[in-house]
Structure formats: C-alpha cells, structure tokens
C-alpha cells in the first residue's frame, strides 16, 4: 500500500469552506454594525465601525498565524497559557478598569483587554490536553473528573468575582460540552444533576449579585419593572417583533435609530438585525452559524488525534454557546447576562479570541495529514 504524501499546495490545504463562511458572517456583521452605529454622533459610536474593521484585520492575522502553527505546539502550550490567563484574571480583579460596576478589563496602553475572553480559548486547550491523556474508550469516572473540574472551577470563580455571569456560564458550558463528548459514566451524570439542583438555591443566595437576581426575576416577569431592569428586554423584543418577515430596511429601524435599544452595537445587535432585516435576515444569520458549526464538526470527525478532535469540539461549543445565549437573551427566552454575538457585536478582545480559536481549528484542518 502506497501512502499519499502531504501536499505542499497552501490553497489546497487551507479549509476554504471555513474561511468563506467566516467572511460571510463578518460582512453581514459589519453591515448590521454600521447601521447600529449610524446617526450616533452624540454618543460617540460613529467610530466603532472603523475600529471593528481594524480589529477584524488583526483577527485575520492571528487566524493565519495560528493556521500555520502545528497542533502539537498548542498541545505543549496548553498549561502555560492556562496559568498565564489565570494570572491575568487575578491581576484584573486587583488592577482592572471598571465599567458599569464590573471590573473586567485591563488597560494596556490605549487597548482594553478583557482577559476572560482569552480564558475561553485557554480552557479549550487545557481540557483538550488533559482529556486526550485518558482512554477515550472508557467513560469518565469521578476520580478522572476531579482534574477537569478544578481547571473549570478556578476561572469560573475568578470571572464570577468580576462579576461576569455570562462569560462564567460559557466557560462552564464549554467544559460540559467537552466532557459530554468524551462521555461520562451514567452515575456521574445523575449525581451531577442532583448536585446542581441542590446547589442552585445556594448559588442564588451566596453567588449571584442582587442585580443578577433581579435580571432573572425580570426574565420571568419583564413587565414588572418596564422602565427599570425590564427595559432592555422589552425594547429588544419590540424591535425583533416589529421587523416582521422582511424587516424595516437598512438604517430604517425605529427602535435602533431612535436609540431605544440599549447597547445596540454589542450585546443587543441581534435586535437591530431582526428589526431591519426581519425574520428572513435572522434566519440567514442562524443559517450561516449552522453552516460554520457543520464545517467544524466535519473537521472534528476527520481529525487524526484525540487532542485535535477535542480542540474542535471545544472551539465549536465556545462559539455555539455564545450564539445561543446571546440570541436567547435578546429574544426573551433566557435572562440577560451580557454576552456578545460572535462576528456581529463590537469588541476587540472577543474578535481576537474567536479568530485565534478558529485559527487553531484551521490549523488542525491544514495539518490533518501531518499530525
């Protein structure tokens, strides 16, 4: 049997389906962001479109740098990157910059780094490395679950302390997705479920801040405080509903252009999309994400190592849970927790972390015949 030698043709080895899907999402995102920041001179949003372009350019540089790095390098760097990010989270709690009562950013020259965004990628790599050392043919028992849980709980507690419930939940969701993919013993799943039920009231009383409790209560009864904590949810749902089938048109959304939608350039950008492009535009957005996830899963299935497969599952869940939580909170089916929509919401740290994550996924695809 003659083995086929790896091709040296760069275009052939690049996953063009992945690249073109990312480009389509970014173009759609820039169109919506431009509308969200249009006519915003008085509140200083007019420059975010051009900043987003700059961050996306840097993101593509990161993407291709990571693409040409062999996956075994990420395997070696998993633990150093994880502990470096733990250090960044600790420094953020002590020296970070506060916005809206949350200390989530480190100021580095004129750039604000959100270290919790980088942790999403670090948790993928470190769990992929740890789990790849286990026998994938055997289900995880309690003893094997201790190390992954420690790696998950440590950043979770530091991020909750900021406080940033949305990112903390995504960290847990990424870990849970990777563990479920690896498969757990049935008794582990049952006992974990019971533990969650028991710990929920404790978390409500001792972990959640008062404003976070109000958000959950408002999620159940948004009209109880329509001018206060329920305002964001109500205005978002009004915008989405008013878009109907075809939408009101580009830059013609009354809720967005008249500034009724809060944080319309970041957490609530899907509301702008739905109002101006309607149900069809919303479906197009969801379809593009579905296409991205299907490409990711195809790479996971064809990966030649456990570490690579777990990395792809981690990156996919990283993006999936952000999309799910963001769309869920702006449509009113989930509480508002402040999670950006990938490729659409404005934010440098988010763009860089997602670009780097997809770069690792691209690297696995690119080096598939080598590693």
C-alpha positions as CSV (number, residue, x, y, z in Angstrom):
1,X,0.0,0.0,0.0
2,X,1.4,3.4,-1.0
3,X,0.7,6.3,1.4
4,X,-0.1,9.6,-0.2
5,X,2.4,12.3,0.7
6,X,1.1,15.6,2.2
7,X,0.6,18.2,-0.5
8,X,2.6,21.4,-0.3
9,X,-0.1,23.4,-2.1
10,X,-1.2,26.0,0.5
11,X,-4.6,26.8,-1.1
12,X,-5.4,23.1,-1.3
13,X,-4.6,22.5,2.4
14,X,-6.5,25.6,3.6
15,X,-10.1,24.9,4.6
16,X,-11.7,27.4,2.2
17,X,-15.2,26.5,3.2
18,X,-14.4,27.6,6.8
19,X,-12.7,30.8,5.6
20,X,-15.5,31.8,3.2
21,X,-18.2,31.1,5.9
22,X,-16.3,33.3,8.4
23,X,-16.0,36.1,5.7
24,X,-19.8,35.9,5.1
25,X,-20.6,36.2,8.8
26,X,-18.2,39.1,9.1
27,X,-19.6,41.0,6.1
28,X,-23.1,40.5,7.5
29,X,-21.9,41.6,10.9
30,X,-20.3,44.8,9.6
31,X,-23.5,45.7,7.7
32,X,-25.5,45.4,10.9
33,X,-22.9,47.2,13.0
34,X,-22.7,50.1,10.5
35,X,-26.5,50.5,10.9
36,X,-26.3,50.2,14.7
37,X,-23.6,52.9,14.9
38,X,-25.2,55.2,12.2
39,X,-26.5,58.5,13.3
40,X,-24.8,58.2,16.7
41,X,-22.5,61.2,16.7
42,X,-23.8,62.5,20.0
43,X,-23.0,59.3,21.9
44,X,-19.6,58.6,20.3
45,X,-20.5,55.4,18.4
46,X,-19.6,56.7,14.9
47,X,-16.1,55.4,15.1
48,X,-16.8,51.8,16.2
49,X,-17.4,50.6,12.7
50,X,-13.9,51.6,11.6
51,X,-12.4,50.2,14.9
52,X,-14.2,46.9,14.2
53,X,-12.6,46.8,10.7
54,X,-9.2,47.3,12.3
55,X,-9.9,44.5,14.9
56,X,-11.1,42.1,12.2
57,X,-7.9,42.8,10.2
58,X,-5.8,41.9,13.3
59,X,-8.1,38.9,13.8
60,X,-7.3,37.6,10.3
61,X,-3.5,38.0,11.0
62,X,-4.0,35.9,14.2
63,X,-6.1,33.4,12.2
64,X,-3.4,32.7,9.6
65,X,-0.5,32.8,12.1
66,X,-2.3,30.1,14.1
67,X,-3.2,28.2,10.9
68,X,0.4,27.6,10.0
69,X,1.4,26.5,13.6
70,X,1.3,22.7,14.0
71,X,-1.4,21.5,16.6
72,X,1.4,19.8,18.6
73,X,2.6,23.3,19.5
74,X,-0.8,24.2,21.0
75,X,-0.6,20.9,22.9
76,X,2.7,21.9,24.5
77,X,1.5,25.4,25.3
78,X,-1.9,24.4,26.8
79,X,-0.9,24.6,30.5
80,X,1.4,27.6,30.3
81,X,-1.4,29.6,28.5
82,X,-4.0,28.5,31.1
83,X,-2.0,29.5,34.1
84,X,-0.9,32.8,32.4
85,X,-4.6,33.6,31.9
86,X,-5.4,32.7,35.5
87,X,-2.7,35.3,36.4
88,X,-4.3,37.8,34.1
89,X,-7.7,37.2,35.8
90,X,-6.2,37.8,39.2
91,X,-4.5,41.0,38.1
92,X,-7.8,42.2,36.5
93,X,-9.5,41.8,39.9
94,X,-6.8,43.9,41.6
95,X,-5.8,46.4,38.9
96,X,-8.6,46.2,36.3
97,X,-10.7,49.1,34.9
98,X,-14.3,49.2,35.9
99,X,-17.2,49.9,33.5
100,X,-20.9,49.7,34.6
101,X,-19.8,48.4,38.0
102,X,-17.8,45.4,36.6
103,X,-14.0,45.1,36.8
104,X,-13.4,43.0,33.6
105,X,-10.8,44.9,31.7
106,X,-7.0,45.5,31.9
107,X,-5.8,48.7,30.3
108,X,-2.7,48.1,28.2
109,X,-1.7,51.4,26.6
110,X,-4.9,52.5,24.8
111,X,-6.3,49.0,24.5
112,X,-8.7,47.4,27.0
113,X,-8.0,43.7,27.3
114,X,-10.9,41.5,28.6
115,X,-8.9,38.6,30.0
116,X,-12.0,36.4,30.4
117,X,-12.4,36.3,26.6
118,X,-8.9,34.8,26.3
119,X,-9.7,32.3,29.0
120,X,-12.4,30.8,26.8
121,X,-9.7,29.7,24.4
122,X,-7.3,28.6,27.2
123,X,-9.9,26.4,28.8
124,X,-10.5,24.6,25.4
125,X,-6.8,23.8,25.0
126,X,-6.1,22.7,28.6
127,X,-9.1,20.5,28.8
128,X,-8.3,19.0,25.3
129,X,-4.8,18.2,26.5
130,X,-5.9,16.7,29.8
131,X,-8.8,14.6,28.3
132,X,-6.6,13.4,25.5
133,X,-4.4,11.6,28.1
134,X,-7.4,9.5,29.2
135,X,-8.6,6.3,27.4
136,X,-11.4,7.5,25.1
137,X,-12.8,4.0,25.0
138,X,-13.6,4.2,28.7
139,X,-16.2,6.6,30.2
140,X,-15.0,9.2,32.8
141,X,-15.5,8.2,36.4
142,X,-15.5,10.5,39.5
143,X,-11.8,10.2,40.0
144,X,-10.9,11.2,36.5
145,X,-13.4,14.1,36.7
146,X,-11.6,15.8,39.6
147,X,-8.8,17.5,37.5
148,X,-11.1,18.8,34.7
149,X,-13.5,20.3,37.4
150,X,-10.6,22.0,39.2
151,X,-9.5,23.5,35.8
152,X,-13.0,24.7,35.2
153,X,-13.9,26.0,38.7
154,X,-10.9,28.2,39.1
155,X,-11.5,30.6,36.2
156,X,-15.3,30.3,36.8
157,X,-14.9,31.7,40.4
158,X,-12.5,34.5,39.3
159,X,-14.8,35.6,36.5
160,X,-17.9,35.5,38.7
161,X,-15.9,37.8,41.1
162,X,-15.6,40.5,38.4
163,X,-18.7,40.0,38.1
164,X,-19.4,38.5,34.6
165,X,-22.0,35.8,34.9
166,X,-22.4,35.4,31.1
167,X,-18.7,34.6,30.4
168,X,-18.6,32.4,33.6
169,X,-21.5,30.3,32.3
170,X,-19.9,30.0,28.9
171,X,-16.7,28.7,30.5
172,X,-18.8,26.0,32.3
173,X,-20.8,25.3,29.1
174,X,-17.5,24.7,27.1
175,X,-16.2,22.3,29.8
176,X,-19.6,20.5,30.0
177,X,-19.7,20.1,26.2
178,X,-16.2,18.6,26.0
179,X,-16.9,16.3,28.9
180,X,-20.1,15.0,27.4
181,X,-18.3,14.5,24.1
182,X,-15.8,12.4,25.9
183,X,-18.7,10.6,27.6
184,X,-19.3,10.3,31.4
185,X,-20.5,7.3,33.5
186,X,-24.2,7.4,34.0
187,X,-23.9,7.6,37.8
188,X,-21.7,10.7,37.3
189,X,-24.4,12.4,35.2
190,X,-27.1,11.5,37.7
191,X,-25.2,12.7,40.8
192,X,-24.0,15.8,38.9
193,X,-27.7,16.7,38.0
194,X,-28.8,16.2,41.7
195,X,-25.8,18.3,42.9
196,X,-26.8,21.1,40.5
197,X,-30.4,21.1,41.9
198,X,-29.1,21.2,45.5
199,X,-26.6,24.0,44.8
200,X,-29.0,26.2,42.8
201,X,-30.6,27.8,45.9
202,X,-27.1,28.2,47.5
203,X,-25.9,29.9,44.3
204,X,-28.9,32.2,44.3
205,X,-28.2,33.4,47.9
206,X,-24.5,33.5,48.1
207,X,-23.1,33.7,44.5
208,X,-25.4,35.9,42.5
209,X,-25.3,39.7,43.0
210,X,-28.6,41.5,43.7
211,X,-28.8,42.9,40.2
212,X,-28.2,39.5,38.7
213,X,-31.1,38.1,40.8
214,X,-33.3,41.0,39.5
215,X,-32.4,40.1,35.9
216,X,-33.6,36.5,36.4
217,X,-36.8,37.7,38.1
218,X,-37.3,40.2,35.3
219,X,-36.7,37.4,32.7
220,X,-39.8,35.7,34.2
221,X,-41.8,38.9,34.6
222,X,-40.3,41.6,32.3
223,X,-43.2,44.0,32.6
224,X,-42.9,44.1,36.4
225,X,-40.4,46.9,36.0
226,X,-40.8,48.2,32.4
227,X,-38.8,51.4,32.9
228,X,-36.1,49.9,35.1
229,X,-34.5,46.4,35.0
230,X,-37.0,45.1,32.5
231,X,-36.5,48.0,30.0
232,X,-33.7,46.3,27.9
233,X,-35.6,43.0,27.4
234,X,-38.9,44.8,26.5
235,X,-37.3,47.1,24.0
236,X,-35.3,44.3,22.4
237,X,-38.4,42.2,21.9
238,X,-40.3,45.1,20.5
239,X,-37.6,45.7,17.9
240,X,-37.4,42.0,17.0
241,X,-41.2,41.7,16.6
242,X,-41.6,44.9,14.6
243,X,-39.2,43.6,12.0
244,X,-41.8,41.0,10.9
245,X,-40.9,39.0,7.8
246,X,-38.8,41.3,5.6
247,X,-37.7,44.0,8.2
248,X,-37.9,47.7,8.0
249,X,-34.8,48.1,5.8
250,X,-31.2,49.0,6.3
251,X,-30.8,52.0,8.7
252,X,-34.6,52.3,8.9
253,X,-35.2,50.6,12.2
254,X,-37.1,53.0,14.5
255,X,-36.1,51.2,17.8
256,X,-32.4,51.2,16.8
257,X,-32.1,54.5,15.0
258,X,-34.0,56.4,17.7
259,X,-31.8,54.8,20.4
260,X,-34.4,52.8,22.2
261,X,-32.3,49.6,22.1
262,X,-29.6,49.6,24.7
263,X,-26.0,48.6,23.8
264,X,-27.3,48.0,20.2
265,X,-23.7,47.8,18.9
266,X,-22.7,45.0,21.3
267,X,-25.0,42.7,23.3
268,X,-28.2,43.7,21.6
269,X,-27.0,43.8,18.0
270,X,-29.3,40.9,17.0
271,X,-32.2,43.1,17.9
272,X,-31.0,45.6,15.2
273,X,-30.6,42.8,12.7
274,X,-34.1,41.4,13.3
275,X,-35.7,44.9,13.2
276,X,-34.1,46.0,9.9
277,X,-33.8,42.6,8.1
278,X,-36.7,40.8,9.6
279,X,-37.3,37.1,10.1
280,X,-35.5,36.4,6.8
281,X,-32.4,38.2,7.9
282,X,-32.5,36.4,11.3
283,X,-32.8,33.1,9.6
284,X,-29.9,33.9,7.3
285,X,-27.7,34.7,10.3
286,X,-28.7,31.5,12.1
287,X,-28.1,29.5,8.9
288,X,-24.5,30.9,8.5
289,X,-23.8,29.9,12.1
290,X,-25.2,26.5,11.4
291,X,-23.0,26.2,8.3
292,X,-20.0,27.2,10.4
293,X,-20.8,24.6,13.1
294,X,-21.3,21.8,10.5
295,X,-17.9,22.6,9.0
296,X,-16.3,22.5,12.5
297,X,-17.9,19.1,13.3
298,X,-16.7,17.7,10.0
299,X,-13.2,18.7,10.9
300,X,-13.7,17.0,14.4
301,X,-14.8,13.8,12.8
302,X,-11.9,13.6,10.4
303,X,-9.2,14.7,12.9
304,X,-6.4,12.2,13.4
305,X,-5.8,12.7,17.2
306,X,-7.8,12.9,20.3
307,X,-6.4,16.3,21.2
308,X,-7.3,17.7,17.8
309,X,-10.9,16.4,18.0
310,X,-11.4,17.7,21.5
311,X,-10.0,21.1,20.4
312,X,-12.5,21.3,17.6
313,X,-15.4,20.3,19.9
314,X,-14.2,23.0,22.4
315,X,-14.0,25.7,19.8
316,X,-17.3,24.8,18.3
317,X,-19.0,24.9,21.8
318,X,-17.2,28.1,22.6
319,X,-18.9,29.9,19.6
320,X,-22.2,27.9,19.8
321,X,-22.9,28.8,23.4
322,X,-22.2,32.5,22.8
323,X,-24.6,32.5,19.9
324,X,-27.2,30.5,21.8
325,X,-27.1,32.7,24.9
326,X,-27.0,36.0,23.0
327,X,-29.9,35.2,20.8
328,X,-31.8,33.6,23.7
329,X,-31.4,36.7,25.9
330,X,-32.4,39.3,23.3
331,X,-35.5,37.3,22.3
332,X,-36.6,36.8,25.9
333,X,-36.1,33.1,26.3
334,X,-33.0,33.5,28.5
335,X,-32.1,36.0,31.2
336,X,-29.9,39.0,30.1
337,X,-26.3,38.2,31.1
338,X,-24.3,40.4,28.8
339,X,-22.9,38.0,26.1
340,X,-21.7,39.3,22.7
341,X,-22.8,37.8,19.4
342,X,-19.7,36.4,17.6
343,X,-18.8,38.3,14.3
344,X,-21.6,40.9,14.9
345,X,-21.0,42.5,18.3
346,X,-18.3,45.2,18.6
347,X,-15.3,44.3,20.8
348,X,-11.6,43.8,20.2
349,X,-11.0,41.1,22.8
350,X,-13.9,39.0,21.5
351,X,-12.8,39.3,17.9
352,X,-9.2,38.3,18.7
353,X,-10.1,35.3,20.9
354,X,-12.6,34.0,18.3
355,X,-10.1,34.5,15.5
356,X,-7.4,32.7,17.4
357,X,-9.8,29.8,18.3
358,X,-10.8,29.4,14.6
359,X,-7.2,29.7,13.7
360,X,-6.5,26.6,15.9
361,X,-9.3,24.8,14.2
362,X,-8.0,25.8,10.8
363,X,-4.5,24.6,11.9
364,X,-6.0,21.1,12.7
365,X,-7.6,21.0,9.2
366,X,-4.5,22.3,7.5
367,X,-2.1,19.8,9.2
368,X,-4.5,16.9,9.1
369,X,-2.2,14.7,7.1
370,X,0.8,15.5,9.3
371,X,-0.4,15.5,12.9
